[in-house]
């Protein structure tokens, strides 16, 4: 059996190792037994964001948003649709900048909505402004295709 890759459960926050020879879409958490991938973005706080960043081997697509932001609210269903297309190859996270000001400041967020594409704990691409689902998916795939 190969080593596989690590993925953080969006329900309980435990890190799971997914064997490479098994289909990731059907994976369940070893701790809470919920599906690892649901096809929906995961709302995270500062601690949850840190857990995913430190313990996930798959790329992360982070939507930094705020509930009072009109463009953020308009983009939310588009980000939801993008999750259905990008999972299980990419984990989609929603980070409320009002509830996570220290993370927003550390990441240098100056406008919202901001999308961050992260791999190996590092930012590899960033864009600001609302997008439709098709553009979110295309942007993420293009970012991941770069070396």
Backbone bond lengths (Angstrom), bond angles and torsions (degrees), N, CA, C in turn:
res aa  C-N    CA-C-N  psi(-1)  N-CA   C-N-CA  omega(-1)  CA-C   N-CA-C  phi
1 X - - - 1.459 - - 1.523 108.85 -
2 X 1.326 116.37 135.32 1.458 120.97 -179.96 1.525 110.40 -79.29
3 X 1.322 115.30 168.16 1.461 121.28 -175.09 1.527 113.10 -67.61
4 X 1.320 119.25 -37.65 1.462 121.80 -179.33 1.516 111.76 81.04
5 X 1.330 115.13 -163.51 1.458 119.86 -179.74 1.518 110.15 -134.09
6 X 1.329 114.48 154.24 1.461 120.67 -178.12 1.527 110.03 -91.65
7 X 1.335 114.22 139.13 1.462 121.61 178.12 1.528 107.78 -141.79
8 X 1.319 116.03 136.28 1.463 121.62 178.45 1.522 108.84 -86.08
9 X 1.326 116.09 133.26 1.465 122.09 177.16 1.531 108.92 -68.77
10 X 1.313 116.63 131.58 1.456 121.04 178.72 1.518 113.40 -75.92
11 X 1.325 117.68 -13.54 1.464 121.46 -179.70 1.519 112.61 -90.44
12 X 1.342 116.66 -50.81 1.468 119.56 -173.81 1.524 113.73 -111.89
13 X 1.341 118.06 -11.49 1.456 121.39 177.08 1.521 114.86 83.71
14 X 1.328 117.99 4.28 1.469 120.95 178.93 1.526 109.38 -79.87
15 X 1.328 115.12 146.77 1.461 120.38 177.60 1.520 109.30 -85.71
16 X 1.323 116.22 132.78 1.460 123.29 179.45 1.518 109.19 -119.01
17 X 1.321 116.25 146.61 1.463 121.30 174.30 1.529 107.25 -103.91
18 X 1.332 115.98 120.35 1.458 121.43 -178.98 1.516 108.99 -98.93
19 X 1.325 118.14 119.21 1.464 120.48 178.27 1.524 110.98 -61.89
20 X 1.319 116.37 139.21 1.460 121.47 -177.26 1.524 112.23 -63.30
21 X 1.321 117.06 -29.42 1.465 119.75 -175.78 1.531 113.58 -82.53
22 X 1.314 118.43 -4.23 1.472 121.75 178.56 1.528 110.55 -105.41
23 X 1.327 114.93 149.58 1.467 120.18 179.03 1.526 109.33 -69.02
24 X 1.346 118.89 119.94 1.464 120.55 -177.39 1.527 113.53 -66.57
25 X 1.317 117.93 -27.33 1.460 120.46 -177.12 1.530 112.07 -62.74
26 X 1.333 117.96 -26.08 1.466 121.80 -178.82 1.525 112.57 -96.68
27 X 1.323 118.19 1.63 1.471 121.59 -175.25 1.521 112.05 -66.37
28 X 1.342 114.71 143.67 1.468 121.72 176.11 1.518 108.50 -121.95
29 X 1.328 115.59 150.38 1.458 121.89 -179.83 1.529 109.61 -67.09
30 X 1.322 115.79 135.54 1.453 120.53 177.94 1.511 112.84 -70.53
31 X 1.325 117.87 -17.04 1.457 121.59 -178.18 1.529 112.38 -97.16
32 X 1.321 117.80 -56.05 1.475 120.29 -176.00 1.532 112.66 -100.11
33 X 1.326 117.76 -8.90 1.467 124.60 176.43 1.529 114.12 67.57
34 X 1.325 117.36 13.59 1.463 121.34 175.41 1.536 108.75 -84.59
35 X 1.341 117.73 158.06 1.468 118.94 176.70 1.527 110.99 -59.23
36 X 1.335 116.38 138.01 1.469 121.31 177.68 1.533 109.09 -68.88
37 X 1.329 116.25 -40.83 1.465 121.47 -179.06 1.520 109.34 -115.31
38 X 1.328 115.31 127.09 1.465 120.41 -177.81 1.522 112.61 -114.42
39 X 1.330 116.87 -7.70 1.460 119.36 -175.50 1.514 112.70 78.66
40 X 1.346 116.61 14.69 1.463 122.44 179.44 1.524 109.44 -130.00
41 X 1.331 117.56 147.89 1.468 120.07 174.98 1.531 110.50 -64.07
42 X 1.312 115.57 155.25 1.460 122.23 179.30 1.520 108.39 -108.21
43 X 1.328 116.52 126.40 1.474 120.91 174.73 1.522 107.56 -77.00
44 X 1.339 116.81 127.15 1.457 120.84 -179.87 1.522 110.90 -126.00
45 X 1.329 114.72 150.87 1.462 121.08 171.32 1.529 106.74 -99.35
46 X 1.333 117.33 -170.60 1.464 119.98 -178.12 1.526 111.58 -59.46
47 X 1.332 117.15 -44.95 1.467 120.64 -178.52 1.532 111.01 -66.53
48 X 1.326 116.66 -41.95 1.458 120.51 178.90 1.517 112.12 -64.02
49 X 1.318 116.10 -41.56 1.464 120.20 177.30 1.528 109.35 -60.20
50 X 1.320 116.85 -46.04 1.465 121.01 179.17 1.512 112.33 -60.41
51 X 1.341 116.98 -40.28 1.468 121.28 178.81 1.521 110.90 -62.76
52 X 1.326 116.44 -47.73 1.471 120.19 -179.97 1.530 110.32 -63.40
53 X 1.313 116.69 -43.46 1.461 120.85 -178.15 1.526 111.53 -62.52
54 X 1.325 116.61 -42.44 1.466 121.11 -176.09 1.528 113.48 -81.27
55 X 1.327 118.23 -26.87 1.465 119.86 -169.09 1.519 115.97 -118.36
56 X 1.317 119.53 3.81 1.463 120.81 -179.30 1.520 110.79 -104.10
57 X 1.315 114.57 130.95 1.464 120.12 175.66 1.524 111.77 -87.12
58 X 1.329 117.29 -13.43 1.463 118.91 179.31 1.533 108.70 -92.41
59 X 1.322 116.77 153.92 1.470 119.46 178.22 1.528 111.61 -61.79
60 X 1.323 115.45 152.07 1.454 123.11 178.25 1.516 109.33 -114.81
61 X 1.314 116.77 136.04 1.462 122.60 171.56 1.516 105.92 -114.82
62 X 1.330 115.99 113.04 1.459 122.02 -172.75 1.522 110.01 -108.86
63 X 1.328 115.50 126.31 1.463 122.56 173.98 1.523 106.74 -99.54
64 X 1.335 116.74 109.84 1.462 121.43 175.72 1.526 105.73 -92.46
65 X 1.335 115.63 121.00 1.456 121.29 -170.01 1.533 109.94 -145.35
66 X 1.331 115.68 178.29 1.464 122.01 173.22 1.530 107.85 -147.35
67 X 1.322 117.30 146.92 1.470 120.08 -176.24 1.527 114.20 -66.65
68 X 1.324 119.11 -22.75 1.462 121.71 -179.21 1.529 112.48 -85.13
69 X 1.327 117.20 -7.36 1.468 122.82 -174.44 1.527 110.73 -86.94
70 X 1.328 116.73 115.00 1.462 121.48 179.12 1.524 114.10 -57.40
71 X 1.343 119.06 -50.93 1.466 119.41 177.92 1.535 112.50 -60.53
72 X 1.321 117.11 -33.62 1.474 120.62 177.83 1.526 109.92 -63.99
73 X 1.327 116.11 -45.78 1.468 120.17 179.85 1.529 110.72 -65.41
74 X 1.335 116.67 -36.91 1.462 120.18 179.17 1.528 111.47 -67.55
75 X 1.329 116.71 -33.41 1.464 120.26 -178.03 1.533 112.62 -82.56
76 X 1.317 118.62 -18.14 1.469 121.74 -175.35 1.529 113.40 -53.51
77 X 1.340 120.41 -48.23 1.473 118.33 179.12 1.536 112.55 -67.03
78 X 1.327 116.75 -27.80 1.462 119.99 177.59 1.534 110.57 -69.69
79 X 1.324 116.25 -40.08 1.462 121.63 178.00 1.532 108.99 -65.39
80 X 1.319 115.87 -38.05 1.475 121.80 176.59 1.525 110.16 -60.11
81 X 1.325 117.31 -46.44 1.473 120.96 178.76 1.518 111.59 -64.36
82 X 1.321 116.52 -38.61 1.475 120.53 179.26 1.521 111.14 -62.28
83 X 1.332 117.31 -34.29 1.469 120.84 178.71 1.522 110.75 -59.65
84 X 1.326 116.33 -40.22 1.459 120.28 178.95 1.513 113.00 -61.99
85 X 1.320 116.57 -29.10 1.468 120.43 -179.93 1.529 113.04 -89.29
86 X 1.313 117.00 -34.35 1.470 119.85 -172.87 1.534 114.14 -88.85
87 X 1.338 117.76 -29.89 1.464 118.77 178.03 1.519 108.91 -72.29
88 X 1.306 119.64 146.34 1.459 130.91 7.05 1.530 114.48 -94.21
89 X 1.318 117.61 11.45 1.476 119.64 -178.97 1.521 113.00 -81.26
90 X 1.325 116.47 -20.84 1.465 122.72 179.87 1.524 107.36 -138.12
91 X 1.331 116.90 138.35 1.470 122.02 176.25 1.530 107.45 -97.46
92 X 1.330 117.75 125.54 1.461 121.94 179.58 1.523 110.25 -99.18
93 X 1.326 115.32 127.76 1.456 122.68 -178.66 1.522 109.90 -121.86
94 X 1.337 116.46 145.45 1.460 122.40 173.01 1.520 107.45 -114.92
95 X 1.334 115.77 122.91 1.460 122.32 -179.00 1.518 108.75 -118.30
96 X 1.336 116.68 113.22 1.462 122.52 179.32 1.533 107.65 -75.54
97 X 1.316 116.77 114.29 1.468 121.15 -176.37 1.525 112.34 -64.95
98 X 1.329 117.71 -27.17 1.469 120.57 177.68 1.527 111.40 -69.83
99 X 1.333 116.61 -33.69 1.462 121.31 -179.31 1.523 112.89 -90.03
100 X 1.315 117.30 -9.78 1.467 121.25 -178.13 1.530 109.96 -134.40
101 X 1.340 117.46 57.52 1.467 118.97 -175.48 1.522 113.54 -64.27
102 X 1.318 118.71 -32.96 1.466 120.55 -179.63 1.523 110.73 -66.44
103 X 1.326 117.03 -41.43 1.470 120.53 178.34 1.525 109.58 -67.61
104 X 1.325 116.97 -43.65 1.466 120.32 179.17 1.526 111.01 -59.17
105 X 1.318 116.05 -42.57 1.466 119.76 178.80 1.521 111.01 -66.40
106 X 1.332 117.21 -44.96 1.467 121.38 -179.75 1.535 111.34 -61.31
107 X 1.343 116.03 -34.76 1.460 120.46 179.84 1.528 112.34 -82.81
108 X 1.321 117.64 -6.84 1.459 121.07 179.36 1.516 113.33 71.22
109 X 1.321 116.63 36.42 1.472 120.73 179.34 1.527 108.40 -74.18
110 X 1.332 115.85 119.74 1.462 119.62 -179.09 1.522 112.51 -114.00
111 X 1.321 117.38 -10.43 1.456 122.02 178.36 1.513 109.16 -155.36
112 X 1.327 115.38 153.29 1.457 119.07 179.31 1.523 109.18 -131.24
113 X 1.317 117.61 152.16 1.440 127.27 -0.79 1.531 111.99 -73.03
114 X 1.316 115.66 144.50 1.453 122.49 174.26 1.519 108.19 -123.82
115 X 1.320 116.63 132.18 1.459 121.83 174.30 1.513 108.57 -103.64
116 X 1.322 115.47 131.97 1.458 122.79 176.44 1.513 108.01 -118.30
117 X 1.306 117.21 130.58 1.458 122.38 174.18 1.517 106.69 -106.21
118 X 1.322 116.54 122.54 1.455 121.06 -173.76 1.523 109.84 -126.25
119 X 1.329 114.65 141.69 1.463 120.75 177.13 1.520 107.63 -143.12
120 X 1.321 116.28 133.59 1.458 120.19 179.31 1.518 112.94 62.68
121 X 1.327 117.35 29.89 1.455 121.36 179.21 1.514 115.01 80.54
122 X 1.345 116.98 4.72 1.468 120.71 -178.43 1.519 110.95 -124.55
123 X 1.323 114.92 148.20 1.460 120.95 176.29 1.517 109.00 -73.37
124 X 1.352 116.50 130.55 1.463 120.09 177.80 1.525 111.93 -115.17
125 X 1.342 117.21 -16.20 1.466 120.26 176.95 1.526 108.85 -159.85
126 X 1.339 114.54 154.54 1.470 121.59 -179.55 1.511 108.64 -148.74
127 X 1.325 115.17 143.78 1.456 121.23 172.70 1.526 108.04 -150.07
128 X 1.311 115.79 151.22 1.466 121.02 179.00 1.513 109.30 -121.30
129 X 1.314 115.65 150.62 1.461 121.21 178.80 1.513 111.45 106.88
130 X 1.317 115.36 153.76 1.459 121.56 -178.50 1.525 110.61 -71.82
131 X 1.326 115.20 144.16 1.469 122.62 178.11 1.517 108.67 -137.57
132 X 1.327 116.01 157.52 1.455 118.85 172.97 1.530 109.28 -83.74
133 X 1.328 116.49 171.11 1.472 121.07 -174.26 1.522 112.03 -59.58
134 X 1.311 116.99 -42.29 1.464 121.05 -178.35 1.535 110.74 -61.80
135 X 1.315 117.22 -42.22 1.472 120.51 179.14 1.520 111.47 -69.94
136 X 1.334 117.93 -36.80 1.466 120.42 177.22 1.525 109.78 -61.14
137 X 1.328 116.77 -48.18 1.471 121.35 -179.32 1.521 110.37 -62.67
138 X 1.320 117.49 -46.38 1.469 120.64 -179.31 1.528 111.15 -63.14
139 X 1.336 116.97 -42.02 1.469 121.30 179.46 1.517 110.55 -63.01
140 X 1.336 117.30 -45.18 1.468 121.31 -179.44 1.523 111.09 -63.84
141 X 1.327 117.30 -45.40 1.465 120.72 -179.86 1.524 111.25 -64.21
142 X 1.326 117.36 -39.38 1.468 120.23 177.87 1.522 110.33 -64.98
143 X 1.318 117.55 -40.86 1.463 121.00 178.36 1.515 112.51 -63.95
144 X 1.322 116.58 -38.12 1.461 120.64 179.97 1.527 112.49 -74.88
145 X 1.329 116.85 -23.30 1.464 120.40 179.74 1.527 112.18 -75.44
146 X 1.339 116.68 -20.71 1.465 119.89 178.72 1.521 109.69 -72.19
147 X 1.344 116.63 145.74 1.473 119.30 -179.20 1.511 113.00 -68.92
